[in-house]
Amino acid sequence: MSWHSAEDPIPGDHFTCDAIKTLIVPRSRDLGSFAVRRALPSTECRMVGPFIFFDQMGPSEFLLGQGMDVRPHPHIGLSTVTYLFDGEIMHRDSLGTELPIRPGELNWMTAGRGITHSERTGSDLRQSGSKLFGIQSWVALSGKDEENAPAFEHYEAEALPVLTGEVKNVRLIAGEAFGIKSPVRTSSPMVYADVALEAGAVLPIDPTYDERAIYTISGAIEIAGDGFGPGQLLVFRPGDRISVRATEAARFMVLGGEPMDGPRHLWWNFVSSRLERIEQAKEDWRQARFDTVPGESEFIPLPENPPPVRYP
């Protein structure tokens, strides 16, 4: 997804649990056809492990003839990670990929030295109406991989390992955690999981990675006596074992990893460890030097003044 203008998240209420470093409450921004809530980056927290951008898309409902239309736009230095709870998105990119993504599946597009893609609602769904609810995140690439050739990988829902029990369901999207390992190839050690708990169930989160967070999707949870509802990013301090208890049926994402191997700069859709590389990408997009998406004639122009975000 391209960077859309959105208000900064706001700090959450005071909490008593010492293990929680930061609580971020994303604000909702209406983009016309659907709404987004941006949890990362924020003024309180720029990154969690390699996660440099984290948007909740929807939940939204498209009426007959409507849909999502994110025109072709460029990326460098990151992997876009698209994961849906409801609906369907048609992905097209400059590698020639044309593939829908559906709930439980994973689209992992690695920009490397440069890629262009679009995200739209398919024509068949526009004829019947559809819904959209999911998470779009960007994972910064390690220094050794920033200039790799672009790539795209799609994983069916059955390919992602699931830890099940009577009161919990954990789908490991990427990385290694909870005694299971995902087949998704990543640039650095990380964890990304979709967790569903029944009321009363508890999920321990070990301090395997220095940087960890959860993003609440639905229901209600409790951590050391503090309660949290949907649409909040809880960033944890390193070294503490966390226990998340569902006070009612709840769903949340677990994300994190090791700190990056140096500062990262974010400008519009470009991520790099070098500011001069971002300047080059801006000029390349202005001069139409990025590869184009087959079958697409539109594109998103380089914005005049998007908010530059730098880390740290």
N, C-alpha and C positions, 0 to 999 in steps of 0.2 A: 504494500500500500504506500502511496505517496504521503509525504508529510503534509498534513492539513493544519491550518491555524487553529489552535485550541488554547483555552485559558489554562494557566498553570494550576496543578492540583493544589489543594490547601491542606495545612496540617490538621491532623485529627485531634480528638479530645485527649486530655491527659489520661495516662494509664499507669497502673501500678506494677506491671510485670517488668522486671529489670532486663529480661532477655530481649524485649522489644526496643530496638534502637530508634526506629522512626515509624510513624503511622501516616500514610498518605491517603487522602480522600480525593480521587479524581473528579473533576467537574465534567458534566455532560455538555457536549457541543453538538448542536443540530447541523448536519451537513446538507440538509435538504431532503435527501432520500433516506438517510439513516443517521443515527447518532453515535458518537464515539465518546469514550471516557479514557483520558490519557493518564496513566499512572507513572510512566517513565518517559522522558526525564522530568525531574521536578527540581525545585530549588533546594529541597531537603536531601534528595538522593538522585544522583545522575545515573548510576549504574548499579546493578546487582549481579556480580560475576560478569559474564559477557553480555548480559541483557542491557541494551542501551536505549531501547524503545519498547513500550508495552501499551497497547491500545485495546480496550474492550469495544467491539463493534456490536451495536444493538443492545438488547433485543429490539428488532424493528420488523415491521410488516409492510410489504410492498403491495399496493393495489394493482389491479389489472393494468398492464402496460408499463408499470414502473419497475425500477430495479437499480442496482448498484452500477455505477459507471466511473471507474477510476481509469482515466486515459493513460496511454503509454507514458512512462516516466523512467528515469535512470536510477541506478544504485551503484556504489562502489564500496568495497571494504567490509561488507556485512553479509549475513544470511538472513533472508526474510523467512519467518516461521508462521505459517497460517494454520490455525486449528479451529474447527467449527463445532458448536453445540447444536446448531439448527441451521437449515438452509443449504445453499450451494453457491459456489463462486466458480466462474470460468476463468482459468488462468491461461494467459498467452504471453510468451516471451520471445526475445530475439534469438534464442537458440532453436526456435521452431516448435517449442512445446505448446500444445493446446490440450488442456486437461481440466475437467471439473474436479473440485474438492468437495467432499461431503462430510457430515459429522463423524468424528472418530478417526478420520484419515489425517494425513500430514503432508503438506507441501513445504519442502525445504529448498529454497532457491538461494544459491551462493553467488553473490555478485562478483567477488574477486576484483579483477581490474576493470570490470564494467559490464552491465547487463541492462536491458530495457524490458519492462513488462507492463501488462494491463490486467485489471481485475474487473469483471463485469458479471451481471446476472445474465444467464443464458436466455436465448429467445424463446425457448419452450416455456420457461418459468414465467416470463413476462405475459404469456397468454393466459395464465391461470392464477397469477398472484403467488407470492412466496414470502418467506421469512428469512431473517438473517440474524445470527447470534454467534459470536466467536471471539477469538483473540488473535490479533496480529502483533507479533513481536519481532524485533530485530536483534540479532546476536552479532556482536563485533567479532571480526576475525583476528586471530593471533598475528603477530608481526610477520611470521614466516608464510602466512597464507593470504595476506592482504592483496597481493598482485597475482594470485593464481587465476587460471582460466575460469570463466563463469561456468556454473553447473546447475542442474535442476534434478531433484529427486522427489518422487512421490511414494508414499508408504500407505498401503491399504490398512484399514483398521486392524485386520487380523495379524499384521506384521509387528504391531506394537505390543510388548508384553504387558500382561495384566495380572495384578495380585488381587485375588478375590477372597472374601470371607463372608460370613453371615451378615456382617454389619458394615462392610467396607468394600470399596472397589477402587483400586489404584491402577491407572493406565500410565505406564512410563513412556513418555513421548520421546525423550532424549536423555542420554547420559546413563548414570548408574546410581541406584539408590534402592532402599527397601529390600535388598537382597536380590534384585533383578537388574538386567542390563538391556538397554535398547539397542537395536541394530543401526540406528541412525548415526552416521558419521559426523562428528563435530570437530571444530578446530581447536578446542580446549576443553579441559574437564568441566563438566556442568551437570545440572539436573533440571529436568522439566517434566512435570507430572500433572495429570488430571485426577483429582481425588474426590470420591463421593462417600460420605459417611452417613449411616443411619443415626437417629437420635440416640445419644448415650455412647456412641462409639468413640474411641480414642486412637489417634495416629501419632506415634512418636517420630520426630524428625531429628536424626542424629547430626552432630556437628562435623559431618564429613567434609563440607566445604566452608571456607571462611565467610563467604557472602551468601546469605539465604533469605528468602522472603516467601510469603504466600499472598495470593490475591483471591479474595473471597468472591464467589460467583452468585451463590444463592444460599438461603437458609441462615443459620446462626451458629457461631462457634464460641468457645471459651478457651482462654489461655491463662493459666495461673489466676483465675478469678475474674479476669477482664473479658467482657463480651464484645463481639464484633458481628456486624451484619454484612450484607452484600456490598460489593463495590469499594473495597478498601485494600490497600497494599500494606502489609505488615513486614517491615524489614527487621531482621533479627541481628543481635550482636554475635560475633564469632565465639565459638567455644562452648555454647550452652546447648544442652539437649532440650528440645521443645516438645511439649505434648499438646496436641490440638484435640479438644473434645467438642463433639457436635451436641449442642443443646437442643437442636431440632435437625431434621435431615438437612445436610449441608453439602455444598460442592465448592471446591477451591483449587487453585493452581499452586503448585510448589515450583519455585524457580531459584536458580543460583549457580554458583561455581566459584572457581578461584579468581582472585583479583587479576585484572588484565596485566599484560607484560609491558605496561607503560601507558601514558595518557592517551585518550582518544578524543578526537574532535568530531562534532556532529554539525553539519550545515545542510539544511533541507534533507535530501535523501542520501547524502554522502557521509561516510564514516571513514576516518583515516587517522593514523598516528602522526601524520605530517600535514600541516596546514597548506603547504605548497601543492600537495597532491590534490587537496580539495579544490584549490584554485584552478588546477589543470582540468579537473572534472567539470567544473562550472563552464570553462571555456569550450571544452569538448562538446558539452550539451548545446551551448549557444551556436556552435559551428556545425552541428548535426554530424559529429564524428562518432557517436555511439551507433551500434547496430540497431536496426529498426525491427519492429514486431511484424511478421508477415500477416497480411490481411487487415492491418490497422493503418488508417490515414491520419488520425488525430494524434496529438501529443500535448503534454503539459509544459508550457514554457517555463524557462528558468525564472523563479520569482525575483523581484527586485530586492526585497529586504526580509527574507525569512529570519526568524530568531536564531542566531548562531548559538550552539550549545557546546560547551567544552568540558572535558573531564580530565583531571579532577578540577 
